[in-house]
Amino acid sequence: MSFLTDIPLRLSAWLTTVDPTPSPSPTFGVYRGDEDLITPTWVGFAATFVIALATVFLLIDMNRRVRKVRYREEIREKIAAEEADAS
């Protein structure tokens, strides 16, 4: 085998023979309280509100830019039509 194909083969063989890490103990990180009390609090609301507000502003800006491009194209067409009529 060549050197370039030997490395990936050895690496894949090593990765498949490595023992997996042990799973965490079942008591670690387990919430024992009422799961209905878990809420995103004001931080989740603020993050969602900021994303929604940014989306609205981006849509307004996009609409303004598209409208500006459309008006410029209409004016170019009018000028081209007037020049064609004049000559």
N, CA, C and O atoms as a CHARMM CRD file, in Angstrom:
* protein
*
  348
    1    1 MET  N      0.82100  -1.18100   0.00000 PROA 1      0.00000
    2    1 MET  CA     0.00000   0.00000   0.00000 PROA 1      0.00000
    3    1 MET  C      0.86500   1.24400   0.00000 PROA 1      0.00000
    4    1 MET  O      2.00800   1.23200   0.45500 PROA 1      0.00000
    5    2 SER  N      0.30000   2.30300  -0.51500 PROA 2      0.00000
    6    2 SER  CA     1.05400   3.54400  -0.50600 PROA 2      0.00000
    7    2 SER  C      0.88600   4.23800   0.83500 PROA 2      0.00000
    8    2 SER  O      0.02000   3.88300   1.63500 PROA 2      0.00000
    9    3 PHE  N      1.71200   5.21200   1.05900 PROA 3      0.00000
   10    3 PHE  CA     1.70900   5.93000   2.32000 PROA 3      0.00000
   11    3 PHE  C      0.39800   6.69100   2.52100 PROA 3      0.00000
   12    3 PHE  O     -0.12000   6.73300   3.63600 PROA 3      0.00000
   13    4 LEU  N     -0.14200   7.29000   1.46500 PROA 4      0.00000
   14    4 LEU  CA    -1.34900   8.10700   1.58900 PROA 4      0.00000
   15    4 LEU  C     -2.59100   7.27300   1.87400 PROA 4      0.00000
   16    4 LEU  O     -3.50300   7.74600   2.55300 PROA 4      0.00000
   17    5 THR  N     -2.64600   6.04900   1.37400 PROA 5      0.00000
   18    5 THR  CA    -3.81900   5.22900   1.65900 PROA 5      0.00000
   19    5 THR  C     -3.65600   4.43000   2.94900 PROA 5      0.00000
   20    5 THR  O     -4.64500   3.94700   3.50100 PROA 5      0.00000
   21    6 ASP  N     -2.44900   4.28800   3.42600 PROA 6      0.00000
   22    6 ASP  CA    -2.20900   3.53000   4.65200 PROA 6      0.00000
   23    6 ASP  C     -2.66100   4.30700   5.88700 PROA 6      0.00000
   24    6 ASP  O     -3.17700   3.70800   6.83100 PROA 6      0.00000
   25    7 ILE  N     -2.48000   5.60600   5.89900 PROA 7      0.00000
   26    7 ILE  CA    -2.84400   6.41400   7.07200 PROA 7      0.00000
   27    7 ILE  C     -4.35300   6.38700   7.33000 PROA 7      0.00000
   28    7 ILE  O     -4.75000   6.12000   8.46400 PROA 7      0.00000
   29    8 PRO  N     -5.20700   6.64600   6.35200 PROA 8      0.00000
   30    8 PRO  CA    -6.64400   6.59700   6.64800 PROA 8      0.00000
   31    8 PRO  C     -7.11600   5.21800   7.08200 PROA 8      0.00000
   32    8 PRO  O     -8.00500   5.10400   7.92600 PROA 8      0.00000
   33    9 LEU  N     -6.52600   4.16300   6.51100 PROA 9      0.00000
   34    9 LEU  CA    -6.92700   2.82000   6.91000 PROA 9      0.00000
   35    9 LEU  C     -6.52900   2.53200   8.34800 PROA 9      0.00000
   36    9 LEU  O     -7.31200   1.96200   9.10800 PROA 9      0.00000
   37   10 ARG  N     -5.32200   2.92200   8.72500 PROA 10     0.00000
   38   10 ARG  CA    -4.88500   2.71300  10.10400 PROA 10     0.00000
   39   10 ARG  C     -5.72000   3.55000  11.07900 PROA 10     0.00000
   40   10 ARG  O     -6.07300   3.08000  12.16100 PROA 10     0.00000
   41   11 LEU  N     -6.03100   4.78400  10.69400 PROA 11     0.00000
   42   11 LEU  CA    -6.82800   5.65300  11.54100 PROA 11     0.00000
   43   11 LEU  C     -8.22900   5.08600  11.73700 PROA 11     0.00000
   44   11 LEU  O     -8.74100   5.08300  12.85700 PROA 11     0.00000
   45   12 SER  N     -8.86000   4.60400  10.65900 PROA 12     0.00000
   46   12 SER  CA   -10.20500   4.04500  10.78900 PROA 12     0.00000
   47   12 SER  C    -10.18400   2.76200  11.61900 PROA 12     0.00000
   48   12 SER  O    -11.12000   2.50500  12.37600 PROA 12     0.00000
   49   13 ALA  N     -9.14800   1.96800  11.49000 PROA 13     0.00000
   50   13 ALA  CA    -9.04600   0.75900  12.30300 PROA 13     0.00000
   51   13 ALA  C     -8.85100   1.12400  13.76800 PROA 13     0.00000
   52   13 ALA  O     -9.41800   0.47400  14.64600 PROA 13     0.00000
   53   14 TRP  N     -8.04700   2.16600  14.04600 PROA 14     0.00000
   54   14 TRP  CA    -7.84000   2.59000  15.42500 PROA 14     0.00000
   55   14 TRP  C     -9.11600   3.15600  16.03200 PROA 14     0.00000
   56   14 TRP  O     -9.42100   2.88200  17.19300 PROA 14     0.00000
   57   15 LEU  N     -9.87200   3.94800  15.25700 PROA 15     0.00000
   58   15 LEU  CA   -11.09900   4.54800  15.77000 PROA 15     0.00000
   59   15 LEU  C    -12.16700   3.50300  16.07000 PROA 15     0.00000
   60   15 LEU  O    -12.95200   3.67600  17.00200 PROA 15     0.00000
   61   16 THR  N    -12.20800   2.44100  15.30700 PROA 16     0.00000
   62   16 THR  CA   -13.22500   1.41900  15.55400 PROA 16     0.00000
   63   16 THR  C    -12.85300   0.50100  16.71400 PROA 16     0.00000
   64   16 THR  O    -13.72200  -0.18600  17.25200 PROA 16     0.00000
   65   17 THR  N    -11.58300   0.47400  17.10900 PROA 17     0.00000
   66   17 THR  CA   -11.18200  -0.39500  18.21200 PROA 17     0.00000
   67   17 THR  C    -11.08700   0.34900  19.54600 PROA 17     0.00000
   68   17 THR  O    -10.91400  -0.28400  20.58800 PROA 17     0.00000
   69   18 VAL  N    -11.19900   1.67300  19.53300 PROA 18     0.00000
   70   18 VAL  CA   -11.12000   2.44900  20.77000 PROA 18     0.00000
   71   18 VAL  C    -12.38800   2.22400  21.57900 PROA 18     0.00000
   72   18 VAL  O    -13.49200   2.22800  21.03500 PROA 18     0.00000
   73   19 ASP  N    -12.22200   2.02700  22.88000 PROA 19     0.00000
   74   19 ASP  CA   -13.37600   1.84400  23.75700 PROA 19     0.00000
   75   19 ASP  C    -14.13100   3.16000  23.88800 PROA 19     0.00000
   76   19 ASP  O    -13.51200   4.21900  23.99800 PROA 19     0.00000
   77   20 PRO  N    -15.45700   3.10800  23.87800 PROA 20     0.00000
   78   20 PRO  CA   -16.21700   4.34800  24.05000 PROA 20     0.00000
   79   20 PRO  C    -16.08300   4.87500  25.47000 PROA 20     0.00000
   80   20 PRO  O    -15.80500   4.12400  26.40600 PROA 20     0.00000
   81   21 THR  N    -16.28500   6.17100  25.61200 PROA 21     0.00000
   82   21 THR  CA   -16.19900   6.75200  26.94500 PROA 21     0.00000
   83   21 THR  C    -17.38100   6.25800  27.77200 PROA 21     0.00000
   84   21 THR  O    -18.45500   6.00900  27.22500 PROA 21     0.00000
   85   22 PRO  N    -17.20100   6.11800  29.05000 PROA 22     0.00000
   86   22 PRO  CA   -18.31000   5.62300  29.87500 PROA 22     0.00000
   87   22 PRO  C    -19.44400   6.64500  29.93200 PROA 22     0.00000
   88   22 PRO  O    -19.21500   7.85400  29.89800 PROA 22     0.00000
   89   23 SER  N    -20.65000   6.13900  30.01700 PROA 23     0.00000
   90   23 SER  CA   -21.79700   7.02700  30.09200 PROA 23     0.00000
   91   23 SER  C    -21.86300   7.62700  31.48900 PROA 23     0.00000
   92   23 SER  O    -21.40100   7.01100  32.44900 PROA 23     0.00000
   93   24 PRO  N    -22.43200   8.82100  31.61400 PROA 24     0.00000
   94   24 PRO  CA   -22.49900   9.43100  32.94200 PROA 24     0.00000
   95   24 PRO  C    -23.42700   8.64700  33.86200 PROA 24     0.00000
   96   24 PRO  O    -24.31600   7.92200  33.41400 PROA 24     0.00000
   97   25 SER  N    -23.19700   8.81200  35.13700 PROA 25     0.00000
   98   25 SER  CA   -24.04300   8.10200  36.08600 PROA 25     0.00000
   99   25 SER  C    -25.46600   8.62800  35.98500 PROA 25     0.00000
  100   25 SER  O    -25.65600   9.80700  35.68500 PROA 25     0.00000
  101   26 PRO  N    -26.46300   7.80200  36.22500 PROA 26     0.00000
  102   26 PRO  CA   -27.84800   8.21800  36.03000 PROA 26     0.00000
  103   26 PRO  C    -28.29800   9.31600  36.98400 PROA 26     0.00000
  104   26 PRO  O    -29.30200   9.97600  36.71500 PROA 26     0.00000
  105   27 THR  N    -27.58700   9.53600  38.09400 PROA 27     0.00000
  106   27 THR  CA   -28.01600  10.56600  39.03300 PROA 27     0.00000
  107   27 THR  C    -27.41200  11.92600  38.70900 PROA 27     0.00000
  108   27 THR  O    -27.88800  12.94000  39.22100 PROA 27     0.00000
  109   28 PHE  N    -26.39100  11.97700  37.88700 PROA 28     0.00000
  110   28 PHE  CA   -25.73300  13.23500  37.58400 PROA 28     0.00000
  111   28 PHE  C    -26.52300  13.99200  36.50700 PROA 28     0.00000
  112   28 PHE  O    -26.80100  13.44800  35.43900 PROA 28     0.00000
  113   29 GLY  N    -26.87400  15.22300  36.79000 PROA 29     0.00000
  114   29 GLY  CA   -27.54600  16.06500  35.81800 PROA 29     0.00000
  115   29 GLY  C    -29.01900  15.78300  35.62500 PROA 29     0.00000
  116   29 GLY  O    -29.62000  16.28500  34.67500 PROA 29     0.00000
  117   30 VAL  N    -29.61300  14.99700  36.49400 PROA 30     0.00000
  118   30 VAL  CA   -31.02900  14.67300  36.37100 PROA 30     0.00000
  119   30 VAL  C    -31.82200  15.65900  37.21200 PROA 30     0.00000
  120   30 VAL  O    -31.54300  15.83400  38.39800 PROA 30     0.00000
  121   31 TYR  N    -32.80000  16.29900  36.60700 PROA 31     0.00000
  122   31 TYR  CA   -33.65200  17.24100  37.32500 PROA 31     0.00000
  123   31 TYR  C    -34.71300  16.46600  38.08200 PROA 31     0.00000
  124   31 TYR  O    -35.43300  15.66300  37.48800 PROA 31     0.00000
  125   32 ARG  N    -34.82000  16.69100  39.37100 PROA 32     0.00000
  126   32 ARG  CA   -35.75000  15.93100  40.19500 PROA 32     0.00000
  127   32 ARG  C    -37.00800  16.71700  40.55000 PROA 32     0.00000
  128   32 ARG  O    -37.88600  16.20200  41.24300 PROA 32     0.00000
  129   33 GLY  N    -37.10100  17.96300  40.08000 PROA 33     0.00000
  130   33 GLY  CA   -38.25900  18.77600  40.40800 PROA 33     0.00000
  131   33 GLY  C    -39.38300  18.60300  39.39300 PROA 33     0.00000
  132   33 GLY  O    -39.38500  17.66900  38.59100 PROA 33     0.00000
  133   34 ASP  N    -40.33300  19.52300  39.45200 PROA 34     0.00000
  134   34 ASP  CA   -41.47700  19.50700  38.55100 PROA 34     0.00000
  135   34 ASP  C    -41.03600  20.01400  37.18400 PROA 34     0.00000
  136   34 ASP  O    -40.57700  21.15000  37.06700 PROA 34     0.00000
  137   35 GLU  N    -41.16900  19.19600  36.16100 PROA 35     0.00000
  138   35 GLU  CA   -40.71700  19.57500  34.82800 PROA 35     0.00000
  139   35 GLU  C    -41.60100  20.64600  34.19900 PROA 35     0.00000
  140   35 GLU  O    -41.18700  21.28400  33.23200 PROA 35     0.00000
  141   36 ASP  N    -42.81100  20.86100  34.72500 PROA 36     0.00000
  142   36 ASP  CA   -43.67500  21.92400  34.20900 PROA 36     0.00000
  143   36 ASP  C    -43.20000  23.30400  34.64000 PROA 36     0.00000
  144   36 ASP  O    -43.65300  24.30900  34.09200 PROA 36     0.00000
  145   37 LEU  N    -42.31300  23.36800  35.59600 PROA 37     0.00000
  146   37 LEU  CA   -41.80000  24.65800  36.06500 PROA 37     0.00000
  147   37 LEU  C    -40.60200  25.14100  35.25500 PROA 37     0.00000
  148   37 LEU  O    -40.13400  26.26000  35.46400 PROA 37     0.00000
  149   38 ILE  N    -40.10300  24.33400  34.34700 PROA 38     0.00000
  150   38 ILE  CA   -38.95100  24.72200  33.53500 PROA 38     0.00000
  151   38 ILE  C    -39.45100  25.61800  32.40700 PROA 38     0.00000
  152   38 ILE  O    -40.20000  25.17600  31.53500 PROA 38     0.00000
  153   39 THR  N    -39.03200  26.87300  32.43200 PROA 39     0.00000
  154   39 THR  CA   -39.44000  27.84100  31.41200 PROA 39     0.00000
  155   39 THR  C    -38.21300  28.58100  30.91200 PROA 39     0.00000
  156   39 THR  O    -37.17800  28.57200  31.57900 PROA 39     0.00000
  157   40 PRO  N    -38.30000  29.21500  29.76800 PROA 40     0.00000
  158   40 PRO  CA   -37.14400  29.93400  29.23400 PROA 40     0.00000
  159   40 PRO  C    -36.89900  31.27900  29.92500 PROA 40     0.00000
  160   40 PRO  O    -35.89300  31.92700  29.63500 PROA 40     0.00000
  161   41 THR  N    -37.75200  31.70800  30.79800 PROA 41     0.00000
  162   41 THR  CA   -37.66200  32.96900  31.54400 PROA 41     0.00000
  163   41 THR  C    -37.58600  34.15900  30.60900 PROA 41     0.00000
  164   41 THR  O    -37.89100  34.05300  29.42200 PROA 41     0.00000
  165   42 TRP  N    -37.17500  35.28700  31.15500 PROA 42     0.00000
  166   42 TRP  CA   -37.14100  36.51100  30.36300 PROA 42     0.00000
  167   42 TRP  C    -36.00400  36.48900  29.35000 PROA 42     0.00000
  168   42 TRP  O    -36.05500  37.20600  28.35100 PROA 42     0.00000
  169   43 VAL  N    -34.98300  35.67900  29.59100 PROA 43     0.00000
  170   43 VAL  CA   -33.86100  35.60800  28.65100 PROA 43     0.00000
  171   43 VAL  C    -34.33000  34.99500  27.32700 PROA 43     0.00000
  172   43 VAL  O    -33.97900  35.48000  26.25200 PROA 43     0.00000
  173   44 GLY  N    -35.11700  33.93700  27.41700 PROA 44     0.00000
  174   44 GLY  CA   -35.64700  33.32100  26.20200 PROA 44     0.00000
  175   44 GLY  C    -36.58200  34.25200  25.46500 PROA 44     0.00000
  176   44 GLY  O    -36.55300  34.32400  24.23700 PROA 44     0.00000
  177   45 PHE  N    -37.42000  34.97300  26.21500 PROA 45     0.00000
  178   45 PHE  CA   -38.31400  35.94000  25.58100 PROA 45     0.00000
  179   45 PHE  C    -37.51500  37.03700  24.89800 PROA 45     0.00000
  180   45 PHE  O    -37.82100  37.41100  23.76600 PROA 45     0.00000
  181   46 ALA  N    -36.49000  37.56000  25.57300 PROA 46     0.00000
  182   46 ALA  CA   -35.68500  38.64200  25.00100 PROA 46     0.00000
  183   46 ALA  C    -34.96900  38.17700  23.73700 PROA 46     0.00000
  184   46 ALA  O    -34.92000  38.90700  22.74700 PROA 46     0.00000
  185   47 ALA  N    -34.41900  36.97600  23.76700 PROA 47     0.00000
  186   47 ALA  CA   -33.72300  36.46900  22.57900 PROA 47     0.00000
  187   47 ALA  C    -34.69300  36.29500  21.41700 PROA 47     0.00000
  188   47 ALA  O    -34.37400  36.66300  20.28600 PROA 47     0.00000
  189   48 THR  N    -35.86500  35.74400  21.68200 PROA 48     0.00000
  190   48 THR  CA   -36.86200  35.56600  20.62500 PROA 48     0.00000
  191   48 THR  C    -37.33600  36.91700  20.10000 PROA 48     0.00000
  192   48 THR  O    -37.51700  37.08300  18.89400 PROA 48     0.00000
  193   49 PHE  N    -37.54000  37.88400  20.99800 PROA 49     0.00000
  194   49 PHE  CA   -37.99600  39.20700  20.58900 PROA 49     0.00000
  195   49 PHE  C    -36.94800  39.90300  19.72000 PROA 49     0.00000
  196   49 PHE  O    -37.29500  40.52900  18.71900 PROA 49     0.00000
  197   50 VAL  N    -35.68400  39.79900  20.09000 PROA 50     0.00000
  198   50 VAL  CA   -34.60900  40.42900  19.30800 PROA 50     0.00000
  199   50 VAL  C    -34.52700  39.81000  17.92000 PROA 50     0.00000
  200   50 VAL  O    -34.35500  40.52700  16.93400 PROA 50     0.00000
  201   51 ILE  N    -34.64700  38.49800  17.82900 PROA 51     0.00000
  202   51 ILE  CA   -34.59600  37.83700  16.52400 PROA 51     0.00000
  203   51 ILE  C    -35.79100  38.25100  15.66700 PROA 51     0.00000
  204   51 ILE  O    -35.64000  38.50600  14.47200 PROA 51     0.00000
  205   52 ALA  N    -36.98200  38.31700  16.27700 PROA 52     0.00000
  206   52 ALA  CA   -38.17100  38.72900  15.53100 PROA 52     0.00000
  207   52 ALA  C    -38.05000  40.18100  15.07700 PROA 52     0.00000
  208   52 ALA  O    -38.41100  40.50600  13.94600 PROA 52     0.00000
  209   53 LEU  N    -37.55000  41.05000  15.94000 PROA 53     0.00000
  210   53 LEU  CA   -37.38800  42.45400  15.58600 PROA 53     0.00000
  211   53 LEU  C    -36.36300  42.62600  14.46500 PROA 53     0.00000
  212   53 LEU  O    -36.57600  43.41900  13.54800 PROA 53     0.00000
  213   54 ALA  N    -35.26600  41.89500  14.53400 PROA 54     0.00000
  214   54 ALA  CA   -34.25500  41.96100  13.47200 PROA 54     0.00000
  215   54 ALA  C    -34.83200  41.46700  12.15800 PROA 54     0.00000
  216   54 ALA  O    -34.52700  42.02400  11.10300 PROA 54     0.00000
  217   55 THR  N    -35.66300  40.42900  12.20100 PROA 55     0.00000
  218   55 THR  CA   -36.28500  39.91300  10.98800 PROA 55     0.00000
  219   55 THR  C    -37.20900  40.94400  10.37200 PROA 55     0.00000
  220   55 THR  O    -37.21800  41.12200   9.15300 PROA 55     0.00000
  221   56 VAL  N    -37.98300  41.62200  11.19600 PROA 56     0.00000
  222   56 VAL  CA   -38.89100  42.66000  10.68000 PROA 56     0.00000
  223   56 VAL  C    -38.08900  43.78400  10.03000 PROA 56     0.00000
  224   56 VAL  O    -38.42600  44.22600   8.93200 PROA 56     0.00000
  225   57 PHE  N    -37.03500  44.25200  10.69400 PROA 57     0.00000
  226   57 PHE  CA   -36.22500  45.32000  10.11800 PROA 57     0.00000
  227   57 PHE  C    -35.54400  44.88300   8.82500 PROA 57     0.00000
  228   57 PHE  O    -35.43900  45.67000   7.88500 PROA 57     0.00000
  229   58 LEU  N    -35.08300  43.63800   8.77100 PROA 58     0.00000
  230   58 LEU  CA   -34.47400  43.14900   7.53000 PROA 58     0.00000
  231   58 LEU  C    -35.49100  43.07800   6.39700 PROA 58     0.00000
  232   58 LEU  O    -35.16300  43.39800   5.25400 PROA 58     0.00000
  233   59 LEU  N    -36.71500  42.66400   6.69600 PROA 59     0.00000
  234   59 LEU  CA   -37.75000  42.60500   5.66500 PROA 59     0.00000
  235   59 LEU  C    -38.10900  44.00100   5.17100 PROA 59     0.00000
  236   59 LEU  O    -38.29800  44.20100   3.97100 PROA 59     0.00000
  237   60 ILE  N    -38.20400  44.96500   6.07800 PROA 60     0.00000
  238   60 ILE  CA   -38.49900  46.33900   5.67000 PROA 60     0.00000
  239   60 ILE  C    -37.37500  46.89000   4.79100 PROA 60     0.00000
  240   60 ILE  O    -37.63700  47.51000   3.76100 PROA 60     0.00000
  241   61 ASP  N    -36.13300  46.66500   5.19600 PROA 61     0.00000
  242   61 ASP  CA   -34.99500  47.13700   4.40900 PROA 61     0.00000
  243   61 ASP  C    -34.94400  46.46300   3.03900 PROA 61     0.00000
  244   61 ASP  O    -34.67200  47.12000   2.03500 PROA 61     0.00000
  245   62 MET  N    -35.20200  45.17200   2.99600 PROA 62     0.00000
  246   62 MET  CA   -35.20100  44.45900   1.71600 PROA 62     0.00000
  247   62 MET  C    -36.28200  44.99300   0.79500 PROA 62     0.00000
  248   62 MET  O    -36.05300  45.17300  -0.40100 PROA 62     0.00000
  249   63 ASN  N    -37.47100  45.24800   1.35500 PROA 63     0.00000
  250   63 ASN  CA   -38.56300  45.77900   0.55800 PROA 63     0.00000
  251   63 ASN  C    -38.18800  47.14900  -0.01500 PROA 63     0.00000
  252   63 ASN  O    -38.46700  47.43300  -1.18000 PROA 63     0.00000
  253   64 ARG  N    -37.56200  47.98800   0.79600 PROA 64     0.00000
  254   64 ARG  CA   -37.14500  49.31000   0.34500 PROA 64     0.00000
  255   64 ARG  C    -36.12500  49.21100  -0.79000 PROA 64     0.00000
  256   64 ARG  O    -36.21800  49.93900  -1.77800 PROA 64     0.00000
  257   65 ARG  N    -35.16400  48.31900  -0.64700 PROA 65     0.00000
  258   65 ARG  CA   -34.13300  48.17700  -1.68000 PROA 65     0.00000
  259   65 ARG  C    -34.70400  47.62000  -2.98200 PROA 65     0.00000
  260   65 ARG  O    -34.33300  48.07100  -4.06500 PROA 65     0.00000
  261   66 VAL  N    -35.60200  46.64300  -2.88200 PROA 66     0.00000
  262   66 VAL  CA   -36.21100  46.07600  -4.09100 PROA 66     0.00000
  263   66 VAL  C    -37.05400  47.13100  -4.79800 PROA 66     0.00000
  264   66 VAL  O    -37.03200  47.22400  -6.02600 PROA 66     0.00000
  265   67 ARG  N    -37.79500  47.92500  -4.03200 PROA 67     0.00000
  266   67 ARG  CA   -38.60900  48.98200  -4.61400 PROA 67     0.00000
  267   67 ARG  C    -37.73000  50.01500  -5.32400 PROA 67     0.00000
  268   67 ARG  O    -38.07900  50.48800  -6.40600 PROA 67     0.00000
  269   68 LYS  N    -36.59200  50.36400  -4.72000 PROA 68     0.00000
  270   68 LYS  CA   -35.68400  51.33600  -5.31800 PROA 68     0.00000
  271   68 LYS  C    -35.12800  50.81600  -6.64800 PROA 68     0.00000
  272   68 LYS  O    -35.04300  51.56300  -7.62300 PROA 68     0.00000
  273   69 VAL  N    -34.75600  49.54900  -6.68200 PROA 69     0.00000
  274   69 VAL  CA   -34.24300  48.95200  -7.92200 PROA 69     0.00000
  275   69 VAL  C    -35.32900  48.94700  -8.99000 PROA 69     0.00000
  276   69 VAL  O    -35.05900  49.23000 -10.15700 PROA 69     0.00000
  277   70 ARG  N    -36.55500  48.62400  -8.59200 PROA 70     0.00000
  278   70 ARG  CA   -37.65900  48.58800  -9.55500 PROA 70     0.00000
  279   70 ARG  C    -37.93500  49.98100 -10.11600 PROA 70     0.00000
  280   70 ARG  O    -38.15500  50.12400 -11.31900 PROA 70     0.00000
  281   71 TYR  N    -37.92800  51.00500  -9.27000 PROA 71     0.00000
  282   71 TYR  CA   -38.15900  52.37100  -9.75100 PROA 71     0.00000
  283   71 TYR  C    -37.04700  52.82600 -10.68400 PROA 71     0.00000
  284   71 TYR  O    -37.31200  53.47600 -11.69500 PROA 71     0.00000
  285   72 ARG  N    -35.81900  52.49400 -10.35500 PROA 72     0.00000
  286   72 ARG  CA   -34.70700  52.86000 -11.23900 PROA 72     0.00000
  287   72 ARG  C    -34.85300  52.20600 -12.60200 PROA 72     0.00000
  288   72 ARG  O    -34.58300  52.84000 -13.62300 PROA 72     0.00000
  289   73 GLU  N    -35.27100  50.96700 -12.63500 PROA 73     0.00000
  290   73 GLU  CA   -35.46800  50.27800 -13.91000 PROA 73     0.00000
  291   73 GLU  C    -36.59500  50.91900 -14.70400 PROA 73     0.00000
  292   73 GLU  O    -36.49200  51.06000 -15.92300 PROA 73     0.00000
  293   74 GLU  N    -37.67400  51.30800 -14.02600 PROA 74     0.00000
  294   74 GLU  CA   -38.77700  51.96600 -14.73200 PROA 74     0.00000
  295   74 GLU  C    -38.32600  53.29400 -15.33200 PROA 74     0.00000
  296   74 GLU  O    -38.70800  53.62600 -16.45400 PROA 74     0.00000
  297   75 ILE  N    -37.52700  54.04700 -14.60600 PROA 75     0.00000
  298   75 ILE  CA   -37.03500  55.33200 -15.12900 PROA 75     0.00000
  299   75 ILE  C    -36.10100  55.10300 -16.29800 PROA 75     0.00000
  300   75 ILE  O    -36.15000  55.84700 -17.27700 PROA 75     0.00000
  301   76 ARG  N    -35.25000  54.09000 -16.21900 PROA 76     0.00000
  302   76 ARG  CA   -34.36600  53.78800 -17.36100 PROA 76     0.00000
  303   76 ARG  C    -35.18300  53.43100 -18.59700 PROA 76     0.00000
  304   76 ARG  O    -34.84600  53.84300 -19.70800 PROA 76     0.00000
  305   77 GLU  N    -36.25000  52.67000 -18.40800 PROA 77     0.00000
  306   77 GLU  CA   -37.10700  52.31400 -19.54800 PROA 77     0.00000
  307   77 GLU  C    -37.78600  53.55200 -20.12300 PROA 77     0.00000
  308   77 GLU  O    -37.88900  53.67400 -21.34300 PROA 77     0.00000
  309   78 LYS  N    -38.25400  54.47900 -19.27700 PROA 78     0.00000
  310   78 LYS  CA   -38.88900  55.70700 -19.76000 PROA 78     0.00000
  311   78 LYS  C    -37.89500  56.55900 -20.54500 PROA 78     0.00000
  312   78 LYS  O    -38.22500  57.09300 -21.60300 PROA 78     0.00000
  313   79 ILE  N    -36.67000  56.68000 -20.01500 PROA 79     0.00000
  314   79 ILE  CA   -35.64500  57.46800 -20.70600 PROA 79     0.00000
  315   79 ILE  C    -35.30300  56.82300 -22.03900 PROA 79     0.00000
  316   79 ILE  O    -35.15400  57.52500 -23.03800 PROA 79     0.00000
  317   80 ALA  N    -35.17700  55.51200 -22.07600 PROA 80     0.00000
  318   80 ALA  CA   -34.86600  54.81800 -23.33500 PROA 80     0.00000
  319   80 ALA  C    -36.01400  54.99300 -24.33200 PROA 80     0.00000
  320   80 ALA  O    -35.76600  55.14900 -25.52800 PROA 80     0.00000
  321   81 ALA  N    -37.26900  54.97000 -23.86200 PROA 81     0.00000
  322   81 ALA  CA   -38.40900  55.16600 -24.75600 PROA 81     0.00000
  323   81 ALA  C    -38.44400  56.59100 -25.27600 PROA 81     0.00000
  324   81 ALA  O    -38.73600  56.80300 -26.45300 PROA 81     0.00000
  325   82 GLU  N    -38.15200  57.57600 -24.43100 PROA 82     0.00000
  326   82 GLU  CA   -38.13300  58.96500 -24.87100 PROA 82     0.00000
  327   82 GLU  C    -37.01100  59.20600 -25.87900 PROA 82     0.00000
  328   82 GLU  O    -37.20100  59.93900 -26.84900 PROA 82     0.00000
  329   83 GLU  N    -35.85800  58.60500 -25.66300 PROA 83     0.00000
  330   83 GLU  CA   -34.75200  58.75600 -26.61700 PROA 83     0.00000
  331   83 GLU  C    -35.09200  58.09300 -27.94200 PROA 83     0.00000
  332   83 GLU  O    -34.72500  58.58900 -29.00700 PROA 83     0.00000
  333   84 ALA  N    -35.79400  56.96900 -27.87200 PROA 84     0.00000
  334   84 ALA  CA   -36.18400  56.28600 -29.11800 PROA 84     0.00000
  335   84 ALA  C    -37.20000  57.11000 -29.88100 PROA 84     0.00000
  336   84 ALA  O    -37.15400  57.15600 -31.11100 PROA 84     0.00000
  337   85 ASP  N    -38.12600  57.76800 -29.17400 PROA 85     0.00000
  338   85 ASP  CA   -39.12100  58.62300 -29.83200 PROA 85     0.00000
  339   85 ASP  C    -38.47300  59.88300 -30.40500 PROA 85     0.00000
  340   85 ASP  O    -38.88700  60.37600 -31.45500 PROA 85     0.00000
  341   86 ALA  N    -37.46000  60.40100 -29.71700 PROA 86     0.00000
  342   86 ALA  CA   -36.81700  61.62900 -30.17200 PROA 86     0.00000
  343   86 ALA  C    -35.99200  61.39200 -31.42200 PROA 86     0.00000
  344   86 ALA  O    -35.86100  62.30100 -32.24200 PROA 86     0.00000
  345   87 SER  N    -35.43800  60.22000 -31.59700 PROA 87     0.00000
  346   87 SER  CA   -34.58600  60.00800 -32.76800 PROA 87     0.00000
  347   87 SER  C    -35.29700  59.29500 -33.88000 PROA 87     0.00000
  348   87 SER  O    -34.70700  59.04500 -34.93100 PROA 87     0.00000
